[in-house]
Amino acid sequence: MPDIDDRDDETQLVRRARRGQEAAFAEIYRRHARAIHSLALRLTGNHATAEDITQECFLKMLQFLGGLRPGTPLRPWLKRVAANAVIDRIRRDRRLVALDDDDAQPVDGPEPALHAESIGLLRRLTPLERTVVWLHAMEGWSHPELGRRFGRSESWSKSIVSRGLSRLRLELDEPVNETHSHDDP
């Protein structure tokens, strides 16, 4: 049998999933769920919320499977759906808890030590700042896109990114205060 590249293979999986083949949907889920969960976790800072968003993404995929153009790569589309779900949650409740799962390693992310450091930095941002900074810096969303999606202006997005990055720079520049027990009498 000739080799089939991943895109052709994915196109076949999508066709089979459209016809209701559960095994095809399960394979699509297996291939993309970790990456989607990892993005949702980075944006929300909460494992349970990231799980919910991952499930929402794949349910939406089932709903819109028939409307996807043949050959459209699924991962970028699923990541967009996940990011939009996070934005909707932020807009709805304006409060997400801080990251509580330090051991959640991203699929295609940095080494564990660097990952832990970046999680610590992200934890210092508000959920809104974390989401806007990540989507702009790491996912490539433009300021006009972010402004539109949040129902705000382009300058609002620029301001959020600037404020978030400034806060991180200040945090990185602060010296660590240590007390030395040998100074005690």
N, C-alpha and C positions, 0 to 999 in steps of 0.2 A: 504494500500500500504506500503511495507517495506521502512524503511528509507534508503536514498541513501546518501553516504557521498559526500562531496564537490568535490572530485576528480572525482568520478563516474559521478556526476551531470555535472561537467565541460566537461568530455569526451563526454557525451550525447549532450551537447550544441555545442561542436566542430563538432560532426557528423552532427547535424542538420544545423549548419552554412555552412558546406561543401556542403550540399544539397541545399543551397541557401535560407534557412529560415531566413528572416530578423529579426524576433523576437529573434532568438537564438543569432545572432550577436549583437543585441541591448543589450541583457542580458550580454554577455561577455564584451561589452564596459562598461556597468553600473558597473560591478564588478571590473574592473581593471583601468578604465580611471583616477580616482583620484590619485591612487598610481603612475601611469606613469607620469601624469602631475606634481605631487609633486616632483618626481625625476628630471624631466626635468627642473623644476623651480629652484631646488637647484643647478643644474649644470650650467644652463645658466644665472641665475639671472634676467631673463626677462620673464614676464608673456606671452606676445604675442609669443615669441619664443617657450616657453614651450607648448603653445596651438598648434602651428604648429607641433612640434615634436610629441606631443600626437596623432595628426591626422595622421602624417606619419607612426607612429607605427601601428596603426590599419589598415591603408591601406596596409602596408606590411604584416600584419597578414592575411588579405584577400587574398593577392597574394600567400602566402605560406601555407595557411590552409591545403591544400591537402598533403603537404609534412611533416607536423608535425606528429611525432610518436604518436600513440594513447596512452593516459595516461600521456603525457608530460604536466607538469603544465605550464599554460600560463604565469603567472605573471613573473617568472624569465626570460622566453624567451622575453617577452615584455620589461622588464627592460633592458635587454641586447641590444635589438633593439634601445631603447630610448638612452641609453648611447652611442652607436655607432653613432647615428644620431647627438648627441651633439658633439662628437669628430670630425665627418666629418665637421660640421659647424665651429668648432674652427680651424681646419686645413685649411678650405676654406677661412675664412675671418680674423682669428686671432684677432678679436675684438668683444666682446659682451658687452652690456651696463650693468651697475651695477644694482643690484636687486632693483626694484622699487615697489614691492608689498609686503610690510611688513605683510599684513593681510592674505597672503596665508598660511594656516595652513596645514602641511602635514597630510596625512591620519593616519599613524601609528607612528607619531612623538611624541616629548616631549610635556609637558604642554606649554600653550601659552607663559608664561614669559621666559621659557628656550628656546622655539622656537625663540622668538624675539632676544634673546641674541645670539643664534647660527647663525641666519640670519645676525646679525651685524658683527659677526666674519667672516663669509664667504664673506661678502661684502668687507672685507679688502684684500682679495686675488684677484689676476688676474683671469680672466676666465679660463685660462689654469691650474693655480695652484688649483683653486677651484674644477675643474673637476677631476684632477688627485688625489688630496687629498681625495675627497669624494668617488670616485670609489674604491680607495685602502682601506681607513679606514672604510667606511660604507657599501660598496657593496661587499667587499672582493676580488676585482681584484688583481691579483699578479703583481709584478713589471715586470716580463717577458711579461705577457699579455698586460699590459699598454704600455710597450715599443714597442711591435709588433704592437699594434693597432694604435699608433701614428707614426709608421715608425721610431722609435728610439730604443735605447738600454735599457736594464734593468737598467743600472746605471743612465741613463737619468731620468727614472721614480723615482728612489730612490732619486736623487738630487732634483727633483721638489717637492716631498713629504717632504723631509727634509727642503728645503728652505721655503715652505709654512707653515709648522708647526713651524719653527723657527720664522717666521714673526709673527705668531699668538701669540707665547709665549712672544715676545718682546712687542707686543701691550697690552697683558694682564698685563705685569709687569710695564708698564708706569703709573706713578701716574697721576691722573686727575688734571690739572691746573685749579684752581678756583680763581676768584678774589673776594675779599670781599669789598662790598660797604662801610662798616663801617670804613675802613681804609682811605677813602678819607677825605680830610680836610673839 
